Amino acid sequence: MSDPIAKIKKKLQGEIDQLDHELNVDLPKEIAIARAHGDLSENAEYKYAKERQGFVNARINSSAAKRPMPKKASSPRLPRLEERF
């Protein structure tokens, strides 16, 4: 049987990879095309691409934060280390 944590990691990594590709390949192309149209203050394509860029950045950070992290081992049977002088 497959590990459910491994499935979650794989799914999140796939999403991060897809968003990273969009952020580094697709959106710069869209921004360049929009800039070529001229006046950026009235350019809807440019505004959309910049907003999408911010959304993708936030989504990447959110997905990275959701990745399962290894848990610290703690046991009541382990003695606590104390420093005494």
Secondary structure as GFF3:
##gff-version 3
##sequence-region A 1 85
A	DSSP	alpha_helix	4	21	.	.	.	ID=ss1
A	DSSP	pi_helix	22	26	.	.	.	ID=ss2
A	DSSP	alpha_helix	27	36	.	.	.	ID=ss3
A	DSSP	three_ten_helix	40	42	.	.	.	ID=ss4
A	DSSP	alpha_helix	44	66	.	.	.	ID=ss5
###
